[in-house]
């Protein structure tokens, strides 16, 4: 009774003095504090704090609040306020989202930035809005290939190889090119290469470096002026929660998001370049994909992963055409 009375008195005193308690938003993601995606979240949190609008963002990283693939549902239900999230993880709820991890759809980071402001993205954002979700920060991360014994540039290079791919659409394309697939987490690539289970692998630039894959391979095909692997990984927010905030709080979030989005694009480019240096310094051969190589992969993707997407997703052809129409 005494504790309740003290709490009530404290609340009354705060209210009487005009001091409102800051509203707290919970943001969940799966990465460490060193990861670019955490830093994107931190920029928004810091900018909101500096704006002094009685709003605080509490970040729960390293999958401490929700499992990596299980963040979209609680976000859409209002059980989570914000997340930095690979949108293709929610392909089960919205099959259209699988298009955000599709081979050959994005050529490079500047092309990705144009996709973010395209009609294609507007359609995806409407599908998110239907789930009470909105985008605060757009961002794509790129990746490449490694070969244990040779370079992987053209589809012919993977024929007969045991390969790991990041995402089902990439697996479908690689099978179409004559590869065999070994499905595993990127954290398992190193030991699979070491034991001869894998001859080649595809994942993000940052994963190649953080898992020290350069110790196990002869050749690296990085994401450069042209890349095959891009994954959309935005910062999302519960739409109703955003709309419940004051104009000043919404403005602070938007301003922080704009700063974070600029950083995200610059840092994504830097990560690709940094990975090249790490592999080269380790004595690994660097092989760049040519425009002709890219088109050869895309031709196979059209007959495999694109065809499957169109067959499985209502309105899939229209959405795919919208994505492909962005130069």
C-alpha positions in Angstrom: 0.0 0.0 0.0 2.9 2.3 1.0 4.7 1.6 -2.3 1.6 2.2 -4.3 1.1 5.5 -2.6 4.7 6.6 -3.1 4.5 5.7 -6.9 1.3 7.7 -7.2 2.8 10.6 -5.4 5.9 10.5 -7.7 3.7 10.4 -10.8 1.6 13.3 -9.6 4.7 15.3 -8.8 6.1 14.7 -12.3 2.8 15.6 -13.9 2.4 18.7 -11.7 5.9 19.9 -12.6 5.2 19.4 -16.3 7.8 16.7 -16.8 6.4 13.9 -18.9 8.0 10.5 -18.9 9.6 9.7 -22.3 7.9 7.1 -24.4 10.0 4.1 -25.1 10.1 2.2 -28.5 11.5 -1.3 -28.6 13.7 -2.1 -31.6 14.8 -5.7 -32.3 17.5 -7.1 -34.6 19.7 -10.2 -35.0 23.2 -8.6 -35.3 26.1 -7.6 -33.1 26.9 -4.0 -32.1 29.7 -4.0 -34.7 27.3 -4.7 -37.6 26.3 -2.0 -40.0 22.6 -2.8 -39.4 23.0 -2.1 -35.7 24.8 1.1 -36.4 21.9 2.2 -38.6 19.5 1.6 -35.7 21.9 3.4 -33.3 22.0 6.5 -35.6 18.2 6.7 -35.5 18.1 6.2 -31.7 20.8 8.8 -31.1 19.1 11.4 -33.4 15.7 10.9 -31.7 17.4 11.3 -28.3 19.2 14.5 -29.4 15.9 15.9 -30.7 14.6 16.0 -27.1 11.0 15.1 -28.0 10.2 12.7 -25.0 11.0 9.6 -27.1 13.5 6.9 -26.5 14.5 3.9 -28.7 15.8 0.9 -26.8 17.7 -1.5 -29.0 17.6 -5.3 -28.4 20.4 -6.7 -30.6 21.9 -10.2 -31.2 18.4 -11.8 -31.4 17.8 -11.1 -27.7 14.2 -10.2 -28.1 12.9 -12.3 -31.0 14.4 -14.9 -33.3 15.8 -13.6 -36.6 13.0 -14.8 -38.8 10.2 -14.2 -36.3 10.2 -10.4 -36.0 7.7 -9.4 -38.7 4.6 -10.9 -37.1 5.0 -9.3 -33.7 5.9 -6.0 -35.5 2.6 -6.2 -37.5 0.6 -7.0 -34.4 2.1 -4.1 -32.4 4.0 -6.4 -30.0 7.2 -4.9 -31.3 7.7 -1.3 -32.4 10.7 -1.4 -34.7 13.2 -3.8 -36.4 16.0 -3.9 -38.9 15.0 -7.0 -40.9 15.7 -8.8 -44.2 12.3 -8.5 -45.7 12.5 -11.8 -47.6 12.3 -13.5 -44.2 8.6 -12.5 -44.2 8.0 -14.2 -47.6 5.8 -16.7 -45.9 3.4 -14.0 -44.8 3.7 -11.9 -48.0 5.1 -14.0 -50.9 5.8 -10.8 -52.9 8.6 -10.0 -50.4 10.6 -12.9 -51.9 11.4 -10.6 -54.7 13.7 -8.6 -52.4 16.2 -11.5 -52.5 16.2 -12.4 -56.2 19.2 -12.9 -58.5 20.0 -10.3 -61.0 17.2 -7.9 -59.9 19.7 -5.4 -58.5 23.0 -4.6 -60.4 24.8 -2.4 -57.9 24.2 -0.1 -54.9 23.2 3.0 -57.0 20.6 0.8 -58.8 19.4 -0.4 -55.4 18.9 3.3 -54.4 16.8 3.9 -57.5 14.7 0.8 -56.7 14.0 2.2 -53.3 12.2 5.2 -54.8 10.4 3.3 -57.6 6.9 2.2 -58.2 8.1 -1.4 -57.4 8.9 -0.3 -53.9 5.7 1.6 -53.6 3.8 -1.6 -54.2 5.8 -3.5 -51.6 5.2 -0.6 -49.1 1.5 -0.9 -49.7 1.7 -4.6 -48.9 3.5 -3.8 -45.7 0.9 -1.1 -44.9 -1.8 -3.8 -45.2 0.1 -5.5 -42.3 0.3 -2.3 -40.3 4.1 -2.0 -41.1 6.0 0.9 -42.7 9.6 1.5 -43.9 11.7 4.1 -42.0 15.1 3.3 -43.6 15.7 1.6 -47.0 18.8 -0.4 -47.4 20.3 -3.2 -49.5 23.5 -5.2 -48.8 25.4 -7.0 -51.5 27.4 -10.2 -51.8 29.4 -12.3 -54.2 30.9 -15.8 -54.8 33.9 -17.7 -53.6 35.5 -20.8 -55.3 37.7 -23.2 -53.4 39.6 -24.3 -56.5 38.6 -21.8 -59.2 36.8 -18.5 -59.9 33.0 -18.3 -60.2 32.0 -15.6 -62.7 29.9 -17.3 -65.4 27.1 -19.9 -64.9 29.4 -22.5 -66.6 31.8 -22.1 -63.7 29.5 -23.8 -61.2 28.7 -26.9 -63.3 29.2 -30.0 -61.2 30.2 -28.0 -58.1 28.7 -28.4 -54.6 27.5 -24.9 -53.8 26.0 -23.0 -50.9 23.6 -20.1 -51.8 22.0 -17.4 -49.8 18.3 -17.8 -50.5 16.0 -20.2 -52.3 15.8 -18.2 -55.5 19.6 -18.4 -55.7 19.5 -22.1 -55.1 17.0 -22.5 -58.0 19.2 -20.5 -60.3 22.4 -22.4 -59.4 20.7 -25.7 -59.9 19.6 -24.4 -63.3 23.3 -23.7 -64.0 24.3 -27.3 -63.2 25.4 -27.0 -59.5 24.4 -29.2 -56.6 23.2 -27.4 -53.5 24.3 -27.8 -49.9 22.0 -25.7 -47.7 23.6 -24.3 -44.5 23.9 -21.1 -42.5 26.7 -18.7 -43.6 28.4 -19.5 -40.3 29.0 -23.1 -41.5 30.7 -22.2 -44.8 34.2 -22.2 -43.4 34.1 -25.8 -42.0 32.2 -27.1 -45.1 35.0 -25.6 -47.3 37.6 -27.0 -45.0 36.2 -30.6 -45.1 35.5 -30.6 -48.8 31.7 -30.5 -48.5 31.6 -27.2 -50.5 33.4 -26.2 -53.6 31.8 -22.8 -53.9 29.6 -20.4 -51.9 27.5 -17.3 -52.2 26.7 -14.9 -49.3 27.1 -11.2 -48.3 30.4 -9.3 -48.4 30.4 -8.8 -44.6 29.7 -12.5 -43.9 32.6 -13.5 -46.1 34.9 -11.4 -44.0 33.5 -12.0 -40.6 33.6 -15.8 -41.1 37.2 -15.6 -42.5 36.3 -17.5 -45.7 39.4 -16.0 -47.3 41.4 -18.7 -45.4 39.7 -21.5 -47.4 39.3 -20.3 -51.0 41.4 -19.7 -54.1 39.2 -17.0 -55.8 36.7 -14.3 -54.7 34.1 -12.7 -57.1 33.1 -9.6 -55.1 30.1 -7.2 -55.4 31.6 -4.4 -57.5 30.2 -2.3 -60.4 28.1 -5.4 -61.0 26.8 -7.9 -58.5 24.3 -10.8 -58.6 23.4 -11.0 -54.9 21.5 -8.2 -53.2 19.3 -8.4 -50.2 16.8 -5.7 -49.0 17.2 -5.2 -45.3 15.2 -2.1 -44.2 14.4 -0.6 -40.8 10.7 -1.1 -40.3 8.2 0.3 -37.8 4.7 -0.6 -36.7 2.6 1.9 -38.7 -0.1 2.5 -36.0 2.6 3.1 -33.4 4.3 5.7 -35.6 0.9 7.5 -36.3 0.2 7.6 -32.5 3.3 9.7 -31.9 3.3 13.5 -31.8 4.3 15.6 -34.9 7.6 16.4 -33.2 8.3 12.8 -32.4 7.5 11.7 -36.0 9.7 14.4 -37.4 12.6 13.3 -35.2 12.2 9.8 -36.4 12.1 10.9 -40.0 15.2 13.1 -39.6 17.1 10.3 -37.9 16.0 7.8 -40.6 17.2 10.1 -43.4 20.6 10.4 -41.8 20.8 6.6 -41.3 19.7 5.8 -44.8 22.6 8.0 -46.3 25.0 6.2 -43.9 23.6 2.8 -44.8 24.2 3.3 -48.6 27.8 4.6 -48.1 28.7 1.9 -45.6 27.3 -0.9 -47.8 29.6 0.3 -50.7 32.5 0.5 -48.3 31.9 -3.1 -47.0 32.2 -4.5 -50.5 35.4 -2.6 -51.2 36.8 -3.6 -47.8 36.1 -7.2 -48.4 38.2 -7.1 -51.6 41.2 -5.7 -49.7 40.9 -8.4 -47.0 40.8 -11.3 -49.6 43.6 -9.8 -51.7 45.8 -9.3 -48.7 45.2 -12.9 -47.9 46.5 -13.9 -51.3 43.1 -14.8 -52.8 42.6 -14.1 -56.5 40.0 -11.4 -57.2 37.7 -12.0 -60.3 35.2 -9.4 -61.3 31.9 -10.3 -63.0 31.4 -8.7 -66.4 28.1 -7.4 -67.8 28.0 -10.4 -70.1 28.5 -12.8 -67.1 25.6 -10.9 -65.3 23.3 -11.3 -68.3 24.1 -15.0 -68.6 23.1 -15.5 -64.9 20.0 -13.5 -65.4 19.0 -15.6 -68.4 19.1 -18.7 -66.2 17.3 -16.9 -63.4 14.5 -16.0 -65.8 13.9 -19.7 -66.5 14.2 -20.9 -62.9 13.7 -18.5 -59.9 11.8 -15.8 -61.8 9.5 -18.4 -63.4 8.9 -20.1 -60.0 8.1 -16.7 -58.4 5.6 -15.8 -61.1 3.9 -19.2 -60.8 3.7 -19.0 -57.0 2.7 -15.4 -56.4 -0.6 -13.8 -57.5 0.3 -10.7 -59.6 3.9 -11.9 -59.5 4.6 -11.1 -63.2 3.4 -7.5 -62.9 5.6 -7.0 -59.8 8.6 -8.6 -61.4 8.1 -6.4 -64.5 8.0 -3.3 -62.3 11.3 -4.3 -60.6 13.0 -5.1 -64.0 11.8 -1.8 -65.5 14.0 0.3 -63.1 17.3 1.1 -65.0 
